[in-house]
Structure formats: C-alpha cells, structure tokens
Amino acid sequence: MTKPAFITLLITVALLMGCNEAYAQRRIERAGLLNSPKGFGVSLGIQQSDRRVYNTVSLTADMDGILNGIENTPGVKFTWLHQNQLRGGVIREDIDYRFYLGGGFTTGWVRDHGAPNRNHGPILGMAAGAGVLFLFQNNIDIALSFTGEFGFQLRKDETFGTLDLSWYENGVLKALIPQITLYYRFK
C-alpha cells in the first residue's frame, strides 16, 4: 500500500472513530462485503430513528487499471451516503425489499480513467446512490446498488510533472456499474 493511500485510510478510520458521539442515538444495523468490478470493500448500514432513512458508510479498494493489468496498485475510497427509502414491500412472506435513493460525499486516493500509468491522486466530491435492498428473515440482506461520484482529483501530470486539478471521470463513467453487497443484519 502506498504511503498516501495509507494516510487516507488512517484519516478515514480516525473520522469514523470521531463520529462515535454523533452516532450515539444510532447503531450499526448491518455490516457486509461490497463487490463490484469497480472495487471491493466493507460497508456498514447505520440505523436511523426514522426507519425510512438509511446511512451507508463504505471503504473500498478502487480497482481501476488492476483487473486489466494496466496498474498494480489499487486506490482507496471512502463513501458516505444518506439514503431515503422510496418504496418498500414484501416479495414473499420471508423476503422484504426497499428501494432507496440518496446523496453524500466521497474521498480517497485513486487512479482516474485515461492513459496508462496515470498517477494516483486524492479525490473529493459528492456522491449519489440508488438501489434495492432485499431483507431475508435469516439476518442476511443483499443490496444491488449504483453509485456515482461527482468531484475533483488532484494529481501530478505524467508529462510535465505539474499538479493538475481535474474532473474525476471514473465517478461518472463507472456510475452504472452495479455493486452487490452481502450484509449480515444484527438483531
């Protein structure tokens, strides 16, 4: 893991630990593994007092360039989404569903779309997510979701060696790549 990615990871962990008092009236409702061609990682679902509101916190390894052999170092990305339930219902007596939509923010140390060997750099931006959450009676939940990030990246230019502030293209180009998250729901 590169030094900037490690620093980003440490800052994220510190922020999450510092938010403990802010979440004193809330609790972690579910924890799971997020999987997608975009990246993989861990995700937490935070219960709100209003059951129609759902917060998701995710820490993922960004896989841009890894799966096709262009890059050998993954990026690290932290995303927080404040989501509202649009519709819920019952598929069968043992399976419920919830459609949700919401926004939040994303930050991390990632590689962006483009030329091979494009440098990693920090990103900061807004995030939007939508999906469906299936709730099973055996405390297993499965979420199918889509997340887009709309922000900027600061990175060193490969040709001139200067710092460039650019639009984070992967956040938009890969927004329609689905993510599947397998959760365990705590009682």
VEXDREN-2710 file (C-alpha; in Angstrom, 1 decimal):
% VEXDREN-2710
k/r/px/py/pz
1/MET/0.0/0.0/0.0
2/THR/1.4/3.4/-0.9
3/LYS/2.1/6.0/1.7
4/PRO/-0.7/8.4/0.5
5/ALA/-3.2/5.5/0.4
6/PHE/-2.2/4.5/3.9
7/ILE/-2.6/8.1/5.2
8/THR/-6.1/8.3/3.5
9/LEU/-7.1/5.0/5.3
10/LEU/-5.8/6.3/8.6
11/ILE/-7.7/9.6/8.3
12/THR/-10.9/7.7/7.4
13/VAL/-10.6/5.5/10.4
14/ALA/-10.0/8.5/12.6
15/LEU/-13.1/10.3/11.2
16/LEU/-15.2/7.2/11.8
17/MET/-14.0/6.8/15.4
18/GLY/-14.5/10.5/16.0
19/CYS/-18.1/10.3/14.8
20/ASN/-19.0/7.8/17.6
21/GLU/-20.6/10.5/19.7
22/ALA/-22.6/11.8/16.7
23/TYR/-24.0/8.3/16.3
24/ALA/-24.8/7.7/20.0
25/GLN/-28.5/7.6/19.2
26/ARG/-28.0/5.4/16.2
27/ARG/-26.4/2.0/15.9
28/ILE/-24.8/-0.1/13.2
29/GLU/-27.6/-2.2/11.9
30/ARG/-25.7/-4.3/9.3
31/ALA/-22.2/-4.9/8.1
32/GLY/-21.1/-6.5/4.9
33/LEU/-18.9/-7.0/1.9
34/LEU/-19.2/-4.8/-1.2
35/ASN/-18.3/-6.4/-4.5
36/SER/-18.1/-4.8/-8.0
37/PRO/-15.8/-4.6/-11.0
38/LYS/-15.2/-1.0/-9.8
39/GLY/-13.9/-2.2/-6.4
40/PHE/-14.4/-4.3/-3.3
41/GLY/-14.5/-3.5/0.4
42/VAL/-16.6/-3.3/3.5
43/SER/-19.9/-1.5/4.1
44/LEU/-21.8/-0.5/7.2
45/GLY/-25.5/0.2/7.4
46/ILE/-26.4/2.7/10.1
47/GLN/-29.9/2.6/11.6
48/GLN/-31.7/5.9/11.9
49/SER/-34.5/6.8/14.3
50/ASP/-36.7/7.2/11.2
51/ARG/-36.7/3.8/9.6
52/ARG/-37.2/5.3/6.1
53/VAL/-33.7/6.9/6.3
54/TYR/-30.7/4.7/5.8
55/ASN/-27.0/5.7/6.1
56/THR/-24.3/3.7/4.4
57/VAL/-20.6/4.0/5.0
58/SER/-18.2/2.2/2.7
59/LEU/-14.4/1.7/2.5
60/THR/-13.4/0.2/-0.8
61/ALA/-10.3/-0.7/-2.8
62/ASP/-10.6/1.1/-6.2
63/MET/-9.7/-1.4/-8.9
64/ASP/-9.3/0.9/-11.9
65/GLY/-6.5/-0.5/-14.0
66/ILE/-5.9/-3.5/-11.8
67/LEU/-8.2/-6.1/-13.5
68/ASN/-6.9/-5.3/-17.0
69/GLY/-3.2/-5.3/-15.9
70/ILE/-2.5/-1.6/-16.5
71/GLU/-1.9/-0.8/-12.9
72/ASN/-0.5/-2.8/-10.0
73/THR/-1.6/-0.6/-7.0
74/PRO/-5.3/-0.2/-6.1
75/GLY/-6.7/3.0/-4.8
76/VAL/-8.6/3.5/-1.6
77/LYS/-12.0/5.2/-1.4
78/PHE/-14.4/6.2/1.4
79/THR/-18.0/7.0/0.7
80/TRP/-20.9/8.1/2.9
81/LEU/-24.5/8.1/1.6
82/HIS/-27.6/9.4/3.4
83/GLN/-30.4/7.5/1.6
84/ASN/-34.2/7.7/1.7
85/GLN/-36.5/4.8/1.2
86/LEU/-38.7/5.4/-1.8
87/ARG/-40.7/2.3/-1.6
88/GLY/-40.8/-0.9/0.4
89/GLY/-42.8/-4.0/0.3
90/VAL/-43.0/-7.8/0.5
91/ILE/-42.0/-10.2/-2.2
92/ARG/-42.8/-13.3/-0.2
93/GLU/-43.6/-13.8/3.4
94/ASP/-39.9/-14.2/4.2
95/ILE/-38.4/-11.5/1.8
96/ASP/-38.9/-7.8/2.1
97/TYR/-37.5/-5.1/-0.2
98/ARG/-36.7/-1.4/-0.1
99/PHE/-35.9/0.9/-3.0
100/TYR/-33.6/3.8/-1.9
101/LEU/-32.0/6.9/-3.3
102/GLY/-29.7/9.4/-1.7
103/GLY/-26.6/11.5/-1.7
104/GLY/-23.4/12.1/0.3
105/PHE/-19.7/12.5/-0.2
106/THR/-16.7/10.6/-1.3
107/THR/-13.0/10.9/-0.8
108/GLY/-9.9/8.8/-1.3
109/TRP/-6.6/8.2/-3.1
110/VAL/-7.4/6.7/-6.6
111/ARG/-6.3/6.5/-10.2
112/ASP/-8.6/8.0/-12.8
113/HIS/-9.7/7.0/-16.3
114/GLY/-7.3/7.7/-19.1
115/ALA/-3.8/6.9/-20.3
116/PRO/-1.8/4.0/-18.8
117/ASN/0.4/4.9/-15.8
118/ARG/-1.9/7.9/-14.9
119/ASN/-0.9/8.9/-11.5
120/HIS/-2.9/8.3/-8.4
121/GLY/-4.2/11.3/-6.5
122/PRO/-6.6/12.5/-3.9
123/ILE/-10.3/13.0/-4.8
124/LEU/-13.1/14.8/-3.1
125/GLY/-16.6/15.2/-4.2
126/MET/-20.3/14.5/-3.9
127/ALA/-21.8/11.0/-4.3
128/ALA/-25.2/9.8/-5.3
129/GLY/-26.5/6.2/-4.8
130/ALA/-29.6/4.3/-5.7
131/GLY/-30.6/0.6/-5.3
132/VAL/-32.7/-2.0/-3.8
133/LEU/-32.1/-3.8/-0.5
134/PHE/-33.6/-7.3/0.0
135/LEU/-34.1/-8.3/3.6
136/PHE/-34.3/-12.0/4.4
137/GLN/-35.6/-13.4/7.7
138/ASN/-32.3/-15.2/8.5
139/ASN/-30.5/-11.8/9.1
140/ILE/-28.9/-11.8/5.6
141/ASP/-29.5/-8.8/3.4
142/ILE/-28.5/-8.3/-0.2
143/ALA/-28.2/-4.9/-1.8
144/LEU/-27.9/-4.2/-5.5
145/SER/-26.9/-0.6/-6.0
146/PHE/-25.4/2.0/-8.3
147/THR/-23.1/4.8/-7.1
148/GLY/-21.7/7.8/-8.9
149/GLU/-19.1/10.2/-7.7
150/PHE/-19.0/13.8/-8.9
151/GLY/-15.9/15.6/-7.8
152/PHE/-12.3/16.6/-8.5
153/GLN/-8.9/14.9/-8.4
154/LEU/-5.6/16.4/-7.7
155/ARG/-2.7/14.6/-9.3
156/LYS/0.8/15.0/-10.7
157/ASP/0.8/15.4/-14.5
158/GLU/2.6/12.5/-16.2
159/THR/4.1/14.7/-19.0
160/PHE/5.0/18.0/-17.3
161/GLY/5.3/17.0/-13.7
162/THR/2.9/19.8/-12.6
163/LEU/-0.1/19.4/-10.2
164/ASP/-3.4/19.2/-12.1
165/LEU/-6.8/19.6/-10.7
166/SER/-9.2/17.7/-12.9
167/TRP/-12.7/16.3/-13.0
168/TYR/-12.8/12.8/-11.6
169/GLU/-14.0/11.0/-14.8
170/ASN/-14.4/7.5/-13.3
171/GLY/-17.0/8.7/-10.9
172/VAL/-19.3/9.4/-13.9
173/LEU/-18.1/6.8/-16.4
174/LYS/-18.5/3.9/-13.9
175/ALA/-21.7/5.1/-12.2
176/LEU/-23.8/2.5/-13.9
177/ILE/-21.6/-0.5/-13.0
178/PRO/-23.6/-2.4/-10.3
179/GLN/-22.4/-3.2/-6.9
180/ILE/-23.6/-6.1/-4.9
181/THR/-23.3/-6.0/-1.1
182/LEU/-23.9/-9.0/1.1
183/TYR/-24.8/-7.9/4.6
184/TYR/-25.3/-9.5/8.0
185/ARG/-28.1/-7.7/9.9
186/PHE/-27.6/-7.5/13.6
187/LYS/-30.6/-8.1/15.9
END
